[in-house]
């Protein structure tokens, strides 16, 4: 683990948090989003890396140049107002003129940085060949699905959604494409393109899938896969830790038989064990809330917790809308034959000490009555309060601005992987305050979408976070202490933490600054951030955890040299420096 002490330079005060009194305002019109009508999926990411989150809406009908509602649109966020940049960015989708499905033609949008260059790329799932827009890092995109091997071969296949994840934990993102009428597909990222490994991996699920989501159900640090199916049982695919998966649905009691649509992962009781909420058509099958109990079976406790009935439901997300240190729940729903309102459920964990939900939709102003589909929770105006964006199937979207008064303090944590994938998808982040710990699973998955957004925590009345812990997909665990509230910080794996206001955090006094040359061919020098005051040890491990090199570091050492012949075979190695309670590490490539 890496532990870094961060001095408190000054504190920002936002007041105490309320139990109720929440308020949302529908602002789609003034934010310029109303043109994105008749949609399916929606997803957000900072595609231009200017510090705020942009939006991609997926239109549900096949593209028709004479009908504005058939255009899937990219909106650039300009200080809380959105500008349609679809044409100039090169992401206009004109390809899907194939069979019209019951649920439309265009479906999902998944943001993911598959080439680890720091700029999110965009995958579009639909009826017909799918699209992959590679980010050119200048505000434009190139369509490269065929070139990268992810276009799909069946022009009439109904690909409902897609999900980026690093299933083989090699540091780059792979792609899982869900199908509502065919077989799901797993594409492995080989560094230059993608290979279809669906059959050999055991992930070629034939169910009518709407959403798939990764999570580590048995806590072995290898991501498993939960597949949510309409008209049939869901499937839990457990990683065998060798690139293959086995069906473990029955063993974990996750075989919901309802009309599965959306799914969200959270920790509604703050016990460190992730819970799973699913959306169904509640008139036939209530929505289950599977409570996690470590590596054992899940237990559906939706009825007791008050979230089983939420209409004909689709998108859903856990969120802490009032920043009071527990996760609330939002569910959107509707169907032409069964219209209904959306639901905001307030979690009473902080007030009562026990998780439980009450419907506050009407009082909060979030009970819209559209035929809703997609849902994204994000802070579009960067005020520390999470907003709600709903994509509606038969009308304009709803952007609910969170105007809740007297909310608690907050923090946003941007993850930047180095050993892991660039956006840290699959990481688990926790925040500890006065002995209470809250947890988040960084997956970005939504119904018909996947977003790349900072990890959010509501902090209640706490002005300082005692400890933040990031458990990266690579296996590296880092801890940061004494972090002031009400700011956005960036945690770069194995490097440092930076603040949106740099003066909030001091310069590092311990760590590895650089290894050069890297890759190592003959001799390389490891430079430390500063002299190692107390001395320590330098250790180098191979990828299976075997110690390959060790030496003592004398007090005051600024750098050390290592020789190629001291490590043996070529490959990827992890370099650790340890001094008392302080540790740091970096990756070394040996040729």
Buried (B, 14 or more C-beta within 10 A) or exposed (E): EBBBEBEEEEEEEBEEBBEEEBBBEBBBEEBBBBBBBBBBBBBBBBBBEEEBBBBBBBBBBBBEEEEEBBBBBBBBBEEBBBEBBBEEBBBBBEBBEBBEBEBBBBBBBBBBBBBBEEBBBBBBBBBBBBBBBBBBEEBBBEBBBEEBBBBBEBEEBBBBBBBBBBBBBBBBBBBBBBBBBBBBBBBBBEEEEBBBBBEEBBBBBEBBBBBBBBBBBBEEBBBBBBBBBBEBBBBBBBBEEEBBBEBBBEBBBBBBBBBBBBBBBBBBBBBEBBBBBBBBBBEEBBBBBBBBEEEEBBBBBBEEBBBBBBBBBBBBBBBBBBBBBBBBBBBBBBBEEEBBBBBBBBBBBBEEEEBBBEBBBEBBBBBBEBBBBBBBBBBBBBBBBBBBBBBBBBBBBBBBBBBBEEBBBBBBBBBBBBBBBBBBBBBBBBBBBEEBBBBBBBBBBBBBBBBBBBBBBBBBBBBBBBBBBBBBBBEBBBBBBBBBBBBBBBBBBBBBBBBBBEEBBEEBEBBBBEBEEBEBEEEBBBEBBEEBBEBBBBBBBBEEEEEBBEEEBEEEBEBBEBEBEEBEEEBBBBBBBBBEEBBBBBBBBBE
